[in-house]
């Protein structure tokens, strides 16, 4: 029996750390959270000091069982869950569960944290145990309680006043408000016309100078606003120039450009969206894989430090290693005299950890590429280059402007730049959301003041101002951080929730609100104004941070929030009707019954309908076309509803087609259109059901227990009724990737081997 039991979150991490610690230690995984609030009303009791009722997560039962067995007879329990609030809470929940069974009576319990999975970091953490930080646990519980209370009390309002299936959230609702507000700005935008005049010079290709001064006045954006004005100026300039311009001023100045700070969670998500096209969720998933590491012929290799962090600082030993690498590979002159230091710009930043960096800068991307998937290669290369560049010398840019005179009528200006010393730009340059700021290097010809240059042509060009752009993933994450909405570690889940609820869609990688999202946002903004206010949400984050620092207590914080919130919810419930929210009267009467017409919200978006519904069923699309009557649903042959004997029909829902009772809503029987295929493999979680092949809402297949929802076990890859040779898991899966082809993979321990030729 091992004397010390160590608990981490990830099974892959457990295997690695076990190898580092050796005999005397048993390292097990909790597989993330082991308890959560009961998913029903009353799980948080405001009348009892916000007592929280927790329930064990079904998927974690096997892991908890193994931990229970391991701690029996052990001397020490070390909780090495992730180094953040969630990890602290998981450690606390595990202790609570074990204490319920009196498992910790004679065991020394401690908390250990590490920010990279290397042998040195693990051993240092084991040698520096501490107690569970109750302040961090309280902050996480307060956050969870707030999210629960808002969700369980605001969401039912949306069901009653708009339609079922909608949800409100403490951070998702302000994020939705950002997107909807931007869309309304775009809709309200009125384009303004303006003109520019440019001169093309024969000295060198692409030598273009813009008119900046006309008849003694400096030109602004709207100095020339019509074609008539532009034509008049053009004619005057052409007649004065007579095919030549004179160089009247040249100014060249060196300009320093500083490297970007190393990555935080937020900036990594932004840059991966800009440069790699990754969603925030994908970025965090791939970063987790790089953090947990992979097996190589030389042993386990963890590639990056912990990826949930607000800090832009680097450990002294990391800076020393980076500077040595720069000196050896680029030259000592490419390294500043003193290391660069950075300060975070994020609101509510918690800088207990390092920035995201390679565990060693000597793990060069080209050397580890053979062990990585394509996505891992891309993200690791991004992190490695950014980290290296942040400790290199500034870039020196020579900025040049040349003024060209056209007699006394006008002055044209050309701007250019050249890189004198690339410095960090030799390795990495930060991306930008604004295309206007992504200027290419323009090299101007060598000219002298007083020189006469040949003029190719002078041309005018019409422009119109553009509305503000819709948010991309990168710009939305950046704005959430600027406002202090949520935490960087939650941005991915915020965005995913908005997509899953169909409040927003992505069009050309930009967020656009749906009709449903707009109405939900308008409802919350009008009736629960304070709770979707950016300042209120950021203020709550500040207070949660204060709880984590032990400066305030979590129960008074919740009490201050709860009373006015509950009073407001009750008022809306009694005073606001569904019609107030979903109907917008228009200046038109129904052509069939002369009652009022309104813009209304249906399952497929907004439409115009009669207020006299259901007596009058007149509707038409927003664009003015009448709605065609829907075709009757297709009847399922030779079958009746098993509950009420009415006909079964094929219906279309948000997740695709299904079979339902024609007597709906009196009878709510439904079943899948295609019967799931039974794999005849026993579910390894509940050991009662079997795994069925099902189709997801996106059309791909997955395999889950037929006892759902009592058992929620599921895998994406096809299960094969062969036990894992390494860990004896009852089945393995067949996985196929472009890089490695078909492989047999254990879903429990991750052991891989090529699939036999017969399967390829």
ZIJO-V443151 format. One line per field, one symbol per residue. phi: phi as a letter, one per 30 degrees, with the letter a starting at -180 (. if undefined). psi: psi as a letter, one per 20 degrees, with the letter a starting at -180 (. if undefined). burial: + if it has 9 or more other ideal C-beta (glycine too) atoms within 8 Angstrom, else -. A space follows every 10 residues. Layout:
# ZIJO-V443151
phi->???
psi->???
burial->???
This chain:
# ZIJO-V443151
phi->.ddbcccbdc eddddddedd didjbccbcc hidcbbdeda djdccddbhh ecccbddedc eddddddedd ddidcbbccc dedbdddddd edddddddde chdceccdcb cbbbcacbed dddddddbdb dddddddddd dddddddddd ddcddedddd cbadjcbcbd cddddddedd dddddddddc dcdabbbbcc cddadidccc dcbbhicddc ecdccbdddd dddddddddd dhibbcdcab bbbdbcbddd dddceddddd ddddcciddd ddeddddddd ddibdbecjd bccbdeccac dccbdedddd ddddddddcb jddccdebed bbcdcddhdc cdcdddbddb ddddeddced ccddddeddd eddddddddd ccdddccccb bbccdchcda bcbccbabdd bdhdddcabd dbdcdddddd dcccddbbdj dccdcdacbc bdbbdcdddd dcedddedde dddidibedc eddddddddd dhdbbcchib dbddededdd ddddddcbed dcdddddddd deddddddci dbcddddddd ddeddddddd ddedcccddd cccbdcdacd dcbiddcbdb ccdcjdacbd dddcdccdba dedjdddddd dddddddibb ddcbiddcbd ccbdcjdacb ddcdcdbcdb addcdedddi cddddchccb dcdbcddcjd cbbbddcecd bcdabddddb dbdddccied acbccbbddc idbcbddcci dbaedeedcd
psi->pqhpppprgp hhhggghghh hbqippprqi lbqiqrqplr pihpnhilkk ppoqpppgij ghghghgghh ioiqhqopok rqlagghghg gghgggghhh jkijgkpopr pqqqjqmqgg hghhghimqr rpohghghgg gggggghggg gihhghghgh ifrqirqqqh hhghghhggg gghhhghipo qpprqqpqpp qihqqknppq pipplipppa hkhojrhggg gggggggghg gljqqpoipp pppqpppqqq qrprgghggg hhgghikqrh ggghghhggh gharprhjap ophrrpjnqi qjqqqhhggg gghhggghhi qhijpqgqqp qqpqiqqkpo lhrrrprqhp iimpghhihi iqrggggghg hggggggghi jrqqqopopp ppppqmbjgr pqppprqqog ohchiigqpq rqhohhimpq popqqorqpi qpqppgrpqq pprpqqrqqq prgghggggg ghikoaqhii gghgghghgh ikhqqoolkq ppqrgghggg gggghghlgh ijpghgghhh gghhhhghij hrqhghghgh ggghgggggh gghhhprhhh gipoqrmqqp ihjjrpqqpr pahjaqrprp ijpjhpkpqr rhiipqpqpq qqqpppqkqq pihjjrqpqp rpaijaqrpr pijpjhpkpq qqgppqppik pppifikhrq pqorprhjir qrprpijpjh pjpqqhqpqp lpqpigjjpi rrqoqpqhgi bpqpppigij pqqqqqhhi.
burial->-+-+++++++ ++++++++++ +---++++++ +-+++-++-- --++++---+ -+++++++-+ +-++-+++-+ +--+-+++++ ++++++++++ +++++++++- --++--+-++ ++-++++--- ++++++---- -++-++++++ ++++++++++ +++++-+++- ++---+++++ ++++++++++ -++-++---- --++++++++ +-----++++ ++++----+- --+++---++ +-++-++--+ +--++++--+ ----+-+-++ ++++++++++ ++++-+-+++ ++++-+++++ ++++-+---+ ++++++++++ ++++---++- +++-+++--- ---+++---+ -+-+-+++-- +-+++++++- +-+-+--+-- -+--++++++ ++++++++++ ++++++++++ ++++++--++ ++++-++++- --+++--+-- +-+------- -+-+--+--- --+++--+-+ ---------+ ++++++++++ +-++++-+++ ++-++++++- ++++-+---+ ++++++++++ +++++-++-- ++++-+++-+ ++++++++-- ---+--+++- ++--++-++- -++------- +++------+ --+-+-++++ +-----++++ +----+-+++ +--------- -----+---- +--+-+++++ +------+++ ++----+-+- -----+-++- +-++++--++ ++++------ -++++++--- +++-+-+-++ ---+----+- +++++----- ++++++++++ +---+-----
